[in-house]
Amino acid sequence: MALPPSLLIRTAKTIWTTLWRTMMSQMAPSDQGGAYQRPKSEFCDRIPSEHFPPEAQRYRLIVGMGCPWAHRTLIVRALKGLETAIPITVVSPSGNEGCWIFEQPSQTDSLGCRTLPQFYAKVKAGYQGRATVPALWDSHTSTLVNNESAEIIEILNSAFNAWSTQPDLDLYPDKLKTDIDQWNTRIYNTVNNGVYRCGFAQTQTAYASACNELFDTLDTIDQTLAHQRYLCGHQLTLADVRLFTTLIRFDIAYYCLFKCNRHRIAEYEHLSGYVRDIYQLPDIAATCDINAIKRDYFGNLFPLNPGGIIPLGPDLENLNAPHGRGN
């Protein structure tokens, strides 16, 4: 005899909720109010320094093409023309194993490891933290220099100008540092990490708070961009790079999967043109792997999308449409 529908529903809810909370506690730790708390990065050395002098092809970036934090480093690397000086190693997430996997593991760029947790453990004995991308690795000493994207892009902006094809490009100029830092602080809390605070919230209250803060900031940015081309005026800066990698994923993934569905970026008059403007800068489109973004978010975040079905849309042809943002 079949179970009554009500009993089946209650049983399924109890089992799934228990499993969901268990998985979320590992993937997205939260505070007592159910709000997502992103753990801090643990490797924070800088280049140049006593142990890490700037050298071409000594350092390697480990990146995931769908990851917004890794995408920041790829954009700065492209803008500065550092593709030859700073090679990359690509990893992809495994939905079954819950970690990053080296696409082409070799002794040269992965120390012979198959997974990123194995790599972190081999680089630092006894390491128990998260194995994340991006990571800046010193191939000469087999040491992880830094795995904080905000710091890596500052390193790439200034440390390797001797090998850069665009050494005069400064994305973090002294005259704009105060404005850049102010934007970065707000955008990180409410947008970059804000979309994750929405998607990984474990209570309605935590979700509503994160969602309101997210769209308050997007509204403010849209109003700011009505009067200037970029966040800090008419010059592209690291603040724009950090914002762009979230915005390019917004309508693709965050709008539906992370419940950030008050508005699409395409519905904002100025933000939408701003995204097209940055996307159309030389070499930037090549860093935007739309298929990887869909695959990594919808195919691998099992607690948010148990069926693993990857949506066909949205149509992104409009990224190549005129942006009207000036020269």
KAURJO-V377659 format. One record per pair of residues at least 12 apart in sequence whose ideal C-beta (glycine too) atoms are under 8 Angstrom apart, sorted by sequence separation. I is the first residue (numbers start at 1). J is the second residue. D is the distance in whole Angstrom. If there is no record, write none. Layout:
{{I/J/D} {I/J/D}}
This chain:
{{47/59/7} {61/73/6} {90/102/8} {91/103/7} {102/114/6} {111/123/7} {119/131/7} {135/147/4} {158/170/8} {198/210/5} {231/243/7} {298/310/5} {61/74/8} {89/102/7} {90/103/5} {101/114/6} {102/115/7} {134/147/7} {157/170/7} {197/210/4} {198/211/5} {251/264/5} {298/311/7} {74/88/7} {90/104/8} {101/115/6} {102/116/7} {117/131/4} {123/137/8} {133/147/8} {157/171/5} {158/172/7} {250/264/7} {251/265/5} {100/115/7} {101/116/7} {116/131/4} {132/147/6} {134/149/5} {157/172/5} {250/265/5} {251/266/6} {295/310/6} {61/77/7} {99/115/5} {100/116/4} {115/131/8} {116/132/8} {136/152/5} {194/210/6} {198/214/6} {294/310/5} {99/116/6} {100/117/8} {102/119/8} {116/133/7} {197/214/8} {294/311/7} {97/115/7} {99/117/5} {134/152/6} {153/171/8} {154/172/6} {247/265/5} {116/135/8} {123/142/6} {136/155/7} {194/213/6} {195/214/7} {89/109/4} {123/143/6} {124/144/7} {190/210/8} {194/214/4} {89/110/6} {94/115/8} {123/144/5} {87/109/8} {221/243/7} {190/213/4} {191/214/6} {194/217/7} {120/144/7} {189/213/8} {190/214/6} {247/271/7} {61/86/6} {63/88/6} {65/90/6} {91/116/6} {60/86/7} {61/87/7} {62/88/7} {63/89/7} {64/90/7} {190/216/7} {191/217/5} {290/316/6} {57/84/8} {59/86/6} {60/87/5} {61/88/5} {62/89/5} {63/90/6} {64/91/5} {65/92/8} {66/93/7} {190/217/4} {191/218/7} {247/274/8} {248/275/6} {56/84/7} {57/85/6} {60/88/7} {61/89/7} {63/91/7} {64/92/7} {247/275/5} {56/85/4} {57/86/8} {60/89/6} {62/91/6} {64/93/7} {57/87/6} {109/139/8} {187/217/7} {100/131/7} {108/139/8} {111/142/7} {186/217/6} {244/275/7} {248/279/7} {99/131/6} {100/132/8} {100/133/6} {150/184/7} {187/221/8} {244/278/5} {285/319/8} {244/279/8} {64/100/6} {150/188/8} {240/278/6} {252/290/7} {280/319/8} {248/288/6} {253/293/6} {257/297/6} {279/319/5} {280/320/7} {252/293/6} {253/294/7} {257/298/6} {279/320/8} {91/133/6} {236/278/7} {252/294/6} {276/318/7} {226/269/8} {276/319/6} {280/323/6} {226/270/5} {230/274/8} {249/293/6} {253/297/4} {257/301/7} {275/319/7} {276/320/8} {218/263/7} {225/270/4} {229/274/8} {236/281/8} {248/293/8} {252/297/8} {253/298/7} {276/321/6} {214/260/6} {222/268/5} {225/271/6} {258/304/8} {276/322/8} {277/323/4} {62/109/8} {215/262/5} {218/265/8} {222/269/7} {223/270/8} {257/304/6} {276/323/4} {89/137/8} {183/231/5} {211/259/7} {215/263/7} {222/270/5} {225/273/8} {229/277/7} {249/297/8} {257/305/6} {266/314/8} {277/325/4} {60/109/6} {183/232/7} {211/260/7} {222/271/5} {225/274/5} {274/323/7} {276/325/8} {192/242/6} {218/268/7} {221/271/6} {273/323/4} {180/231/8} {192/243/8} {195/246/6} {211/262/7} {273/324/5} {274/325/7} {179/231/8} {180/232/6} {187/239/7} {191/243/7} {207/259/7} {266/318/7} {273/325/5} {179/232/5} {192/245/8} {218/271/7} {62/116/7} {184/238/7} {188/242/7} {192/246/5} {195/249/8} {184/239/6} {187/242/6} {191/246/5} {195/250/7} {199/254/7} {256/311/7} {176/232/5} {183/239/4} {187/243/5} {198/254/7} {62/119/8} {176/233/7} {180/237/5} {180/238/6} {184/242/6} {199/257/7} {200/258/8} {176/235/7} {180/239/5} {187/246/8} {195/254/4} {199/258/3} {179/239/8} {183/243/8} {198/258/5} {199/259/7} {73/134/5} {176/237/6} {198/259/6} {199/260/8} {72/134/8} {173/235/7} {196/258/7} {198/260/5} {252/314/7} {69/132/8} {70/133/4} {73/136/8} {195/258/5} {251/314/5} {69/133/7} {70/134/4} {173/237/7} {252/316/7} {69/134/6} {171/236/7} {172/237/7} {195/260/5} {67/133/5} {171/237/5} {172/238/5} {67/134/7} {171/238/5} {64/133/5} {63/133/5} {86/156/7} {171/241/7} {27/98/7} {62/133/6} {63/134/5} {26/98/8} {62/134/6} {61/134/6} {62/135/4} {61/135/7} {62/136/8} {82/156/6} {86/160/7} {61/136/6} {62/137/6} {85/160/5} {60/136/8} {61/137/8} {73/149/6} {80/156/6} {59/136/6} {60/137/5} {72/149/5} {76/153/5} {80/157/7} {59/137/7} {72/150/8} {82/160/6} {85/163/4} {59/138/6} {60/139/6} {70/149/7} {73/152/5} {77/156/6} {84/163/7} {85/164/7} {58/138/6} {59/139/7} {69/149/4} {72/152/8} {73/153/6} {76/156/5} {80/160/7} {58/139/6} {72/153/5} {76/157/6} {80/161/8} {82/163/7} {157/238/7} {58/140/5} {82/164/6} {73/156/6} {81/164/5} {82/165/8} {80/164/5} {81/165/3} {154/238/7} {55/140/8} {80/165/8} {81/166/5} {153/238/6} {52/138/6} {59/145/7} {80/166/5} {42/129/5} {79/166/7} {80/167/8} {153/241/6} {47/136/8} {80/169/6} {153/242/8} {39/129/7} {51/141/8} {79/169/6} {39/130/6} {41/132/7} {61/152/8} {43/135/7} {51/143/8} {79/171/7} {150/242/7} {234/326/8} {52/145/5} {76/171/7} {229/325/5} {229/326/5} {47/145/6} {46/145/8} {45/145/5} {46/146/7} {43/144/5} {45/146/6} {43/145/7} {44/146/6} {43/146/5} {43/147/5} {44/148/6} {56/160/7} {41/146/8} {42/147/7} {43/148/7} {46/151/7} {54/159/5} {199/304/6} {41/147/5} {54/160/5} {56/162/8} {41/148/4} {44/151/6} {56/163/4} {47/155/5} {54/162/7} {46/155/6} {48/159/6} {47/159/5} {47/160/8} {68/192/7} {38/193/6} {36/193/8} {79/236/8} {38/196/7} {36/196/6} {36/197/5} {35/197/6} {76/238/7} {79/241/8} {36/200/4} {36/201/6} {76/241/6} {35/201/6} {36/202/8} {75/241/5} {34/201/6} {35/202/8} {28/196/7} {34/202/4} {35/203/8} {34/203/3} {72/241/6} {75/244/7} {30/200/7} {33/203/6} {36/206/8} {72/242/6} {75/245/7} {30/201/8} {34/205/7} {35/206/4} {28/200/4} {30/202/5} {33/205/7} {34/206/4} {27/200/8} {33/206/6} {72/245/5} {35/209/7} {36/210/8} {71/245/4} {35/210/7} {24/200/7} {30/206/7} {69/245/8} {68/245/4} {71/248/8} {24/202/6} {68/246/6} {21/202/7} {68/249/6} {92/292/8} {79/281/7} {93/296/5} {79/283/7} {92/296/7} {95/299/6} {78/283/4} {79/284/8} {95/300/4} {78/284/6} {94/300/7} {95/301/8} {93/300/4} {95/302/6} {78/286/7} {75/284/6} {78/287/6} {75/287/5} {74/287/4} {95/308/7} {71/287/6} {71/288/8} {66/289/7} {65/289/4} {66/292/4} {65/292/4} {66/293/5} {64/292/8} {65/293/8} {66/294/8} {66/295/7} {67/296/7} {66/296/3} {65/296/8} {66/297/7} {64/296/7} {27/301/8} {27/303/7} {23/302/7} {24/303/6} {23/303/5} {20/303/5}}
